[in-house]
Structure formats: structure tokens, C-alpha cells
Amino acid sequence: MMWAATKDPYVLTVQPDDFFPNPRREDENFGSMICFHRRYNLGDNHEFNDSDDLIHFLFIRSSGEGNISHKEYLYERLMARMEDEAEDVLPSAAQIKATNDYLMSEIQKGFVVLPVYLYDHSGLAMSTTDFNDRWDSGQVGIIFVSNEKIKEEYGVGFIEPVLRLQVEERLKGEVAEYDAYLRGECYCFELYEDGELLHSCGGFTGAFEKAVKDMIEYLPDDCAEMVDDLAETTDSPSMVQTLLQHARIQVDQAARDHQHQPRQKTVGVEL
């Protein structure tokens, strides 16, 4: 699939960027995205065995590195109490929820944490909000960043509520970028002038309308409005060849006109 627009002497083409790298493998990300799925390798590379292992890791570090021993003691007591109350019977849903709520409340004292949901149906999609599809979606992991990293990144000694919201939006942005990667919503453009490649750039993610708007700052000023004239074509090679051929014909015609005009003026002077 390809989109194209013309504005003499330019031809702009936009197409999917098949070489866009996995943003969780190639980029320096602010947050850590840890996911668990039996079929897909999602998010960041990690060595956690399961979600319980991850929660344990975050819980014992939620009060800082200096309090790990104390938090480990609390975690072991909590797990032991769960086993005692169960009395060889699986804990109830209410017990599990209460325990998870407590663990997460402690974790959120030392981290900004957002859930990560996966939608798996004719392709993959990811979000920090529930897709509300009980059959094809569910929580697959979390994305988080520590208070220490936030303070270092923003140069603050205390995390104000407004900063916490900014951090959450930043994490949502990372999930949105990964979502675009999973969906294949990655685009590149090529700009031709007089039939010759003038500039190309890739790595534009998100919905098509957003991606092409992001391309504007990489285009010459007199080509910016071409993104509004992009038209889809299902026959990419012939379309591009036709457009470029049209551009070359115009260039050749302009050259002939340029050669003809001086000759007429010369003849006129001689007469």
C-alpha cells in the first residue's frame, strides 16, 4: 500500500516502514515494560519467572534499596499468613484481591505503575486501558519507573502530583508507540524533485493522519501542504513510475522552453 501526492516539481510518496525497529529493543526507554504471555515475547527483555516474581521484586524495593531486608521480612510474613489462613485450601478471591491491593499500594509508594493490556484478534494491540473484551484481551503486564529515576530525570527532590501525572503520560506514550509497532502503524516518506530522490525519512508511528502530520517538519516549507493531498494507491510501482515519468516530462519540456525562448529573443534583436 502506498500514498502519493504531486506538486510540480515534487512527488511525495508515503508507505509502511517495514524496517522500523522494535522500540522496546532499540530505544532508550524511560519506563520498564514487563509482560508475560505464553505465545508472544512482548515488552522489554527480562528474567522474571512470572508476575508473582515481578511483584515481589517491586514490593521489596518500594521503600528504597536501604529497606530491602525489612520489606522482604514483611513479604514473607504476608505470604505465610496467606498460607495459614488457607488451611490447605486455595485462598478465596477476596483474599487474593486484598493481598494484591496491599502489595500494589506499597509498590506505588516507590514507583509509578500502569497496567498494560493486550488485544489479540487478527493482530495485536496494546494499551494502558482495558479493551473490555473478555475473550480476546486482558492484562498482560505493567510498565513502571522508580521514584529515584524520576527524581534524577527531572532534577527534583520530591515528586509533586503534577509531575506524577506527567510521568504517567510519558509511560502511556511509550505504550502507544509500542502499540503502533505491534499494529504495523509505522510509515516512511520519499520526496522527489524533478524525478530525483530529494529526501527520505522513516520511523513515523501512530494513526496515518498523525504520522503524516509529523512528517511536515521534515519536508521543505513549500511541500508541507502536500500531506493533505496524499491519495491511496494499491498499485504502488506503476503509480510511482507514472508520477516520476510525469515529473521528468515536465522537466524536459521546461528545458526545451528555456532553450527556445533565448533563441526567439536573439532573432528579435537581429531583426
Secondary structure in CASP SS format (residue, H / E / C, confidence):
PFRMAT SS
TARGET T0000
AUTHOR 0000-0000-0000
METHOD secondary structure of the structure
MODEL  1
M C 1.00
M E 1.00
W E 1.00
A E 1.00
A E 1.00
T E 1.00
K E 1.00
D C 1.00
P C 1.00
Y E 1.00
V E 1.00
L E 1.00
T E 1.00
V E 1.00
Q E 1.00
P E 1.00
D C 1.00
D C 1.00
F C 1.00
F C 1.00
P C 1.00
N C 1.00
P H 1.00
R H 1.00
R H 1.00
E H 1.00
D C 1.00
E C 1.00
N C 1.00
F C 1.00
G C 1.00
S E 1.00
M E 1.00
I E 1.00
C E 1.00
F C 1.00
H C 1.00
R C 1.00
R C 1.00
Y C 1.00
N C 1.00
L C 1.00
G E 1.00
D C 1.00
N C 1.00
H C 1.00
E C 1.00
F C 1.00
N C 1.00
D C 1.00
S H 1.00
D H 1.00
D H 1.00
L H 1.00
I H 1.00
H H 1.00
F H 1.00
L H 1.00
F H 1.00
I H 1.00
R C 1.00
S C 1.00
S C 1.00
G C 1.00
E H 1.00
G H 1.00
N H 1.00
I H 1.00
S H 1.00
H H 1.00
K H 1.00
E H 1.00
Y H 1.00
L H 1.00
Y H 1.00
E H 1.00
R H 1.00
L H 1.00
M H 1.00
A H 1.00
R H 1.00
M H 1.00
E H 1.00
D H 1.00
E H 1.00
A H 1.00
E C 1.00
D C 1.00
V C 1.00
L C 1.00
P C 1.00
S C 1.00
A H 1.00
A H 1.00
Q H 1.00
I H 1.00
K H 1.00
A H 1.00
T H 1.00
N H 1.00
D H 1.00
Y H 1.00
L H 1.00
M H 1.00
S H 1.00
E H 1.00
I H 1.00
Q C 1.00
K C 1.00
G C 1.00
F E 1.00
V E 1.00
V E 1.00
L E 1.00
P E 1.00
V E 1.00
Y E 1.00
L E 1.00
Y E 1.00
D E 1.00
H C 1.00
S C 1.00
G C 1.00
L E 1.00
A E 1.00
M E 1.00
S E 1.00
T C 1.00
T C 1.00
D C 1.00
F C 1.00
N C 1.00
D C 1.00
R C 1.00
W C 1.00
D C 1.00
S E 1.00
G E 1.00
Q E 1.00
V E 1.00
G E 1.00
I E 1.00
I E 1.00
F E 1.00
V E 1.00
S E 1.00
N H 1.00
E H 1.00
K H 1.00
I H 1.00
K H 1.00
E H 1.00
E H 1.00
Y H 1.00
G C 1.00
V C 1.00
G C 1.00
F C 1.00
I C 1.00
E C 1.00
P H 1.00
V H 1.00
L H 1.00
R H 1.00
L H 1.00
Q H 1.00
V H 1.00
E H 1.00
E H 1.00
R H 1.00
L H 1.00
K H 1.00
G H 1.00
E H 1.00
V H 1.00
A H 1.00
E H 1.00
Y H 1.00
D H 1.00
A H 1.00
Y H 1.00
L H 1.00
R H 1.00
G C 1.00
E C 1.00
C E 1.00
Y E 1.00
C E 1.00
F E 1.00
E E 1.00
L E 1.00
Y E 1.00
E E 1.00
D C 1.00
G C 1.00
E E 1.00
L E 1.00
L E 1.00
H E 1.00
S E 1.00
C E 1.00
G E 1.00
G E 1.00
F E 1.00
T E 1.00
G C 1.00
A C 1.00
F H 1.00
E H 1.00
K H 1.00
A H 1.00
V H 1.00
K H 1.00
D H 1.00
M H 1.00
I H 1.00
E H 1.00
Y H 1.00
L C 1.00
P C 1.00
D H 1.00
D H 1.00
C H 1.00
A H 1.00
E H 1.00
M H 1.00
V H 1.00
D H 1.00
D H 1.00
L C 1.00
A E 1.00
E E 1.00
T E 1.00
T C 1.00
D C 1.00
S H 1.00
P H 1.00
S H 1.00
M H 1.00
V H 1.00
Q H 1.00
T H 1.00
L H 1.00
L H 1.00
Q H 1.00
H H 1.00
A H 1.00
R H 1.00
I H 1.00
Q H 1.00
V H 1.00
D H 1.00
Q H 1.00
A H 1.00
A H 1.00
R H 1.00
D H 1.00
H H 1.00
Q H 1.00
H H 1.00
Q H 1.00
P H 1.00
R H 1.00
Q H 1.00
K H 1.00
T H 1.00
V H 1.00
G H 1.00
V H 1.00
E H 1.00
L C 1.00
END
